[in-house]
Amino acid sequence: MKQIKAHIAVSLDGFIATPDYELDWIPQSVKSQIGKEIAAADTLLIGTNTYTYIFEHWGGWPYKGKRSFVVSSNDINVTPNCGVDFLTNKPLNQVYKLKQENDLLVIGSSKLLTSLIKTNLLDCLTVYTVPIILGEGVRFMCETLDSKWKLDKFCIMDDFLYSSFLRV
Ligand SMILES: NC(=O)c1ccc[n+]([C@@H]2O[C@H](COP(=O)([O-])OP(=O)(O)OC[C@H]3O[C@@H](n4cnc5c(N)ncnc54)[C@H](OP(=O)(O)O)[C@@H]3O)[C@@H](O)[C@H]2O)c1
């Protein structure tokens, strides 16, 4: 079985976006690190809100050379011919099947991440802690979860803390 990994920027008070979904508080250094992970990945896995944010803010679908799977309750694909497929029917079962043969990278998508953690589908979680307090916004974890992780790597950078965790 392959692995599902997530890379996500989080504020000190546990938000991944402002209330209006903005990401302008994330330093360029973090964006570029996550960008390298995306460039190295063959297959992306994202939630509907992250999908919508990306095509609305980044001028269409920027990852045409990759396979991208969007977990959603409805197929609202507005980026045809871009390698984007929607998983709508028992989506987590479909993710489990995809994982048999594909490494998957999750970006953003805190609601999706919560469901992947609950179902033990997420193997590695990399958090870029940004020293800012947003006060409100989109929460990193959508509910309290009982899930054990061990620290794999960490690194103090100029404007963020890199920490990577493996599911126990
Ligand atoms: N900090 C970062 O690194 C970073 C990076 C990129 C984006 N972002 C931000 O992240 C925000 C989105 O995060 P989010 O937590 O709101 O949403 P998300 O996980 O991207 O999307 C949530 C939606 O996806 C669908 N979904 C997710 N898991 C599902 C499941 N297991 N089964 C069925 N449907 C599922 C549901 O939509 P439906 O039921 O309506 O289909 C759900 O409401 C973006 O707006 C962007 O601002 C942050």
The ligand as an ORCA input file, in Angstrom:
! r2SCAN-3c Opt
* xyz 0 1
  N      -3.166     26.695      5.029
  C      -2.941     26.002      3.916
  O      -1.894     25.368      3.748
  C      -3.992     26.002      2.816
  C      -3.684     25.559      1.512
  C      -4.682     25.583      0.535
  C      -5.953     26.039      0.866
  N      -6.211     26.464      2.152
  C      -7.539     26.967      2.574
  O      -8.292     25.846      2.971
  C      -9.668     26.199      2.769
  C     -10.519     24.958      2.621
  O     -10.488     24.138      3.762
  P     -11.845     23.490      4.298
  O     -11.537     22.794      5.563
  O     -12.905     24.518      4.276
  O     -12.294     22.523      3.209
  P     -11.930     21.287      2.261
  O     -11.557     20.060      3.028
  O     -11.044     21.773      1.175
  O     -13.389     21.098      1.662
  C     -14.438     20.705      2.512
  C     -15.561     20.166      1.667
  O     -15.078     19.071      0.863
  C     -16.051     18.021      0.872
  N     -15.503     16.933      1.669
  C     -14.392     16.929      2.437
  N     -14.218     15.714      3.019
  C     -15.253     14.969      2.599
  C     -15.638     13.620      2.841
  N     -14.930     12.813      3.631
  N     -16.761     13.179      2.245
  C     -17.481     13.983      1.447
  N     -17.159     15.273      1.163
  C     -16.064     15.741      1.752
  C     -17.296     18.639      1.526
  O     -17.947     19.420      0.551
  P     -19.360     19.120     -0.140
  O     -20.077     18.130      0.719
  O     -20.029     20.444     -0.220
  O     -19.063     18.596     -1.462
  C     -16.678     19.592      2.529
  O     -17.545     20.588      2.982
  C      -9.626     27.004      1.464
  O     -10.702     27.865      1.410
  C      -8.304     27.724      1.512
  O      -8.519     29.043      1.975
  C      -5.265     26.453      3.122
*
